Amino acid sequence: MLVSLLSISIVNAQIFDGLLPNFDGLLPNFGGLGPDSITTCLTSVNDVPNCVEEIITSFLSVQPHLIGPQCCEAALDITDECWPNFFPFNPFFPQAIRSFCSK
């Protein structure tokens, strides 16, 4: 689901390129990750039903404890290189997940 949203965002960005003000530095660039790299980053959480939704809900509500045990295990498999690309505006959230899920 997240990969689909990212793909739509990329397509929309290409369509509206030049029509919108320059937001360089404000919007995530996903560290130059292409769709294959993004998919690879999300492999562990995509294999757990509803895990992506749990992470997004947790992020939006700022409550890491909303992530279930199976999703926690999967989230711990996400590499340090991947996390900042998904939460560039809150670099502390991945650490909060790691801290909660490590318990």
SVG drawing of the C-alpha trace seen along z (x, -y; Angstrom):
<svg xmlns="http://www.w3.org/2000/svg" viewBox="-4 -29 26 41">
<polyline fill="none" stroke="black" stroke-width="0.4" points="0.0,0.0 2.8,-2.5 4.6,-1.6 1.5,-2.3 1.1,-5.7 4.7,-6.5 4.3,-5.5 1.3,-7.8 3.2,-10.6 6.1,-10.2 3.7,-10.2 1.9,-13.3 5.2,-15.0 6.2,-14.4 2.9,-15.6 2.9,-18.8 6.7,-19.5 7.1,-23.1 3.6,-24.1 4.3,-24.1 6.9,-26.1 10.2,-24.5 10.0,-22.4 13.6,-21.1 14.8,-20.2 11.3,-20.2 9.9,-17.0 11.4,-13.5 13.5,-12.4 13.7,-8.8 17.5,-9.0 17.4,-8.4 15.7,-5.1 13.9,-3.8 10.7,-1.7 12.7,1.6 14.7,0.2 11.6,-1.0 10.0,2.4 13.1,4.0 13.0,1.7 9.4,2.7 9.7,6.4 9.7,7.4 6.6,5.3 4.7,6.1 4.9,9.8 2.9,9.1 -0.8,8.4 -1.8,4.8 1.8,4.0 2.2,1.0 -1.2,-0.4 -0.1,0.2 3.1,-1.7 1.3,-4.6 -1.4,-4.7 1.4,-4.7 3.2,-7.5 0.1,-9.7 -1.0,-9.2 2.6,-9.4 1.9,-6.1 4.5,-3.3 2.6,-1.0 -0.1,-0.6 2.3,1.7 1.6,5.4 4.2,8.0 4.5,9.5 4.8,6.1 7.4,5.1 9.5,8.0 9.2,7.0 9.9,3.3 13.1,4.2 14.3,5.7 14.0,2.4 17.6,1.1 18.9,-2.2 19.3,-3.4 15.6,-2.8 13.9,-4.4 14.9,-8.1 13.5,-7.8 10.0,-7.1 9.9,-9.5 12.2,-12.4 10.2,-15.0 10.5,-13.0 13.9,-11.3 13.0,-10.3 10.0,-8.1 12.1,-5.1 14.1,-5.2 10.9,-5.2 9.7,-2.1 13.0,-0.4 13.0,-1.2 9.4,0.0 9.8,3.1 13.1,4.2 11.3,4.7"/>
</svg>
